[in-house]
Amino acid sequence: MARRIDVTGAGGVRLAAWEFGDPPKADPAQGGAGGRERGGGPPGVLLLHGLMGRASHWADTARWLSGRHRAVALDQRGHGRSEKPPEAAYTRDAYVEDAEAALEQLGLAPAVVIGHAMGALTGWQLAAKRPDLVRGLIISDMRASALGAASQREWAEWFRAWPVPFATLADVRKWFGEDDPWVERPNPARGEFYAEVMAESPDGWRPVFDPEQMLRSRETWVYDAHWEELAQVRCPTLVVRGLDGRLGRAEAQEMVRVLPRGQYAEVADAGHLVHYDQPEGWRAAIEPFLDSLRDG
């Protein structure tokens, strides 16, 4: 059963954080910290979804992490059950400050931050800004290079192509898993991913987020490269890519080179939604890294 914890983010925006498993009890023989430097209890993990995602996309990961960690997933502003005020800031600073607030208010720090796509960028910007809060970082399928104006236009066109409202959740799964022009081959996991961000309305199923807010969020980072901030991340960092994802091998390996303490892993038969496409491969890729943080 998921447990919701409210967090106050930047500008007073109310955010929903979620625990999907009971954290382990502290081991008195290890001083009660389980690898954390302060605060007691098991080591903390903060999970950050990507653009359009939600905390529940991390549910499986959070449950197995909860065997040895206190794992909390955050619905970022404009997403999931968190507030979506139209007047709020959807800037990089706001997203980073929200993650900072979650770590501090939930008592997770110093934590491992695991981020997918936009959430990974938030993670490395946070680690560069507040190294005291982040003891390890996992970057999943996020590029450090600028994506450019053409990419932003393509996303705007893609949103306009959605046949909203969907009559049923089965229609959602079919469109995003098979019929979406962005789908190169049928991908049931992708259909499930998008079904999870839909809510029933009087005329059918619609996304829980505002596509315009998503575009506003995205335009604050797609035009810029983020290598300089990556180079400022001092904690151990694992860069993970799906072999069929958006992050190419050459760029991923260059990210590892730029990171002061970078490591690399890849997951076969996985696309952009690495942890959703191949949960067992994802776990196998990140578990040794997490173990090394505990032993270090």
N, C-alpha and C positions, 0 to 999 in steps of 0.2 A: 504494500500500500504506500503510495507516495505521500510525503508530508510536506506541506507548503510552509515556507518561512518568508515573511515580508521583509524587504530591504528598501531603504530610502536611497535612491540614486541621486545623481547630479540634478540640481534644480528642483529637488523635491519629488521627482518622478518615482512613483511606487513600482517596485519590481518584485516579481515572484521568484523565489529560489526554491528548489525541490530536492529532497532526499528520497531516494528510491530504495534504500536498504538501511538497516540498523548498523551504525558504525560499531566496530569492535571496542570492547572495554580496554582501558589502558592497562599495560602490563607494569605492575609496581616494580618488578625486577629490573625493568629498563628505565626506571625513573618516571614512568607514567607518560613519557613524551612520545614514544613510538617513532622517534626520528625527527620530531619537531623541536625547534630551539626554544620555544616559549609557549605558554598557554596550556600545556598538558594535553592528554588525550591522544588519540591516534593522529597520524599525519593527515593534513588536509589536502583535498583536491578540489579545484574549481573547474567545472566543465562549461565551455562556452560554444554554443551552436553557431552555425553560419547564417548568412542572410536568408531570411524567410523561415529559418528553422525554429525549433523550440526545445525547451529543456528535456521533454520526454523522448526526443531522439537519442538522448544519452542514457536512457533507462537501463538497457542491458549492460552497458559499460559501467554505469554507476553501481549496479547491483553486485557485479563481481569485484569491483574495487572496494566495496564496503566490507569485504572480508578482512581487510587490513588498513583501510583508510576511512576517514570521514569524507565522503564524496558528495558534493553539492553541485547541482546543475542550475544555471541561471537562465530564466527567460529574459533576454535583453530588451531594452526599451523598444516599443513598437512591435514586439513579438509575443507569442504565447499568451499567458495570463497577465503579463506586465502591462502597465499603462501605455496608452498610445496617443497622448495629447497632441493635437495638430500643431500647437504653438511651441512644443518642446524642441530642444536642439537634437538633431540627429547627426552630430559631428563626431569625428574621431575622439576628440577630447571628452565628449559626453560619454561615449561607450567605455573609454578607458577609466574615467572617473567612476562609472557605475561598477565596473569590476573591482576597482580599488575599494569602493564602499562595501561591496559584498564580502570581500576578504576580511575587512576590518570588523564589520558588524556581526559577521558569523563566527569570528574568532578562528579562522582557518589558517592564517598566516603563521610562519612562512609556508606557502602551499606549492604544490605542483599545479600548474595551470595547463589544461588540455583544451586546445581550441581547434575547431574545424573552420576552414575558409576564413570569412570575415572574423570569426571568433578567434582564430589563430593570430590574425593581425592585431586584434585587441590584446591578446596575450603577450605578444612580443613588445608591443608599445608599452604595456604596463610593466613588463620586466625591465625595460630600458629606463623607465621613469622611476620605478620604485623597487629596486633590487632587494630591499629588505622584506618585501612581501612575497617574492617568488623564488623558490629554491630549485625549481626545475620546470621545464617547459616542453610541451609536445605540440608541434606545428603539423596539422594535418591538411594536406593538399591546398596550400595557399601560396601564391606567387609573390615574390618581392618586387618584381618589375612592374612598371606602369602598364595598365591594360588599354588606356586611351579612349578617345571620344567614340570611335567606331564601336567599341565594346558596349559603351553606355547606350548608344542608339539601338544596338541589337537587343539589349535587355528591354528597352522601352517597347520595341516592336513585339518582342516575345510576350510581354504582359498583355498587350492589346490582342494577341492571338488566342488567349485563353477563352474557351467557350463557357464563360460564367454567366448565370449560375449553372452548376452541374446538377442534373436531376437526382442522381444517387451517388453514394460513395464508390460504387462499382464503376460508374462513369469516370470519376476522378482517377481511380486506379488505372483504368484502361487508357485514358487520354495521356496521363503523364508517363505511364509505363510502356505504351505502344504507339499512340497516335501523335504525340507531340513532335513537331518537326525537329526539335533538338535531340530526339532519341535516335541514335544510330542503329540500335537493335533492341528488341524487347527487353525491358528491365523491370521485373516485378517489384524489386526493392525500391526503385524510384517511385513507382506508383504508390507503394505503401508510405513512403516518406511524405509525399504530398497529401495523401489522404489524412495524415496526422495533423496537417495544418489547415484543415477545413472545418467549418462549423455550419450546422444546419440553420437556415434562415427561412422565412415564410415562402420564398420563391425557389428554394433549392440550397445547394451547398456552395459556400463562398469561403475565401481565405480568411483566416483570423487576423491577418495583417492588412494594412492599406498599401497596395502596390506603389502608390505615389511616395509614401514614406520610405519604402524600400529603395526606390530610385534615389531619393534624397540622401539616404544613408550611404548608398553605393557611390554616389558622385563625389563624396568627400574623400575617397581613397583611390578611385580607379585612374585618375589622371597623374598620380604621383608614383614614383618608385620609393621603396621603403628599405633600401639596403643600409642606409646610415643608421637607422634605428635598430636594425638587425645586428649590426656590428657592436651596438652598445649593450646587448644582452650578455651578461656575465655568467649566468647560471648554466648548468648542463642543459642542452637543448637537443631534442630529437626531431628531425624533419622526416615526416612520413608521407609517402605518395602512393596512390593507387596506380598500377601500371597503365590503366586506361583513363587516368584522371586528367585534370587541367594543368597540374604542375609537372612539367617535363623533367626527365632525369638530369639533363645537363644543368638546368636552373636549380633543381633541388641540391645537386652536389656543389654548385657554386654557393648556395645559401649555407651549406655545411662548412664550406671553406671560410666564408665571411664570419660566421659565428665563432666567437672565441673558444667555445667548448661544444661544438656541434657534432652530432652523430646523424647517421642516415639509416632509414629502413624503407622497404617498399612491400606492398601487398599485392600478390598476384590476383588476377580476375576481379579487380576492384576498380571502380571508376572514381568520380569525384566524391561520392558519398562513402568513403572508405569504411568507416565503422558500421555503416548500415548495409553495404553490399556484402562484406565478408567479415562478420563479427569474430569468427575464430582466427582468421588471418590477422585481423587488427589486434586482437589480444596477444597473439604470438609476437607481433612486431613491437609492441610497447612494454610488455611485461618485463623483459630483461632490463630495459632502461629504468623502469620503476624500481626494480630490485636493486639496481646499482645505486640509486639515490638513498635507499634504506641502509645499504651497507657502507655508504661513503661517510 
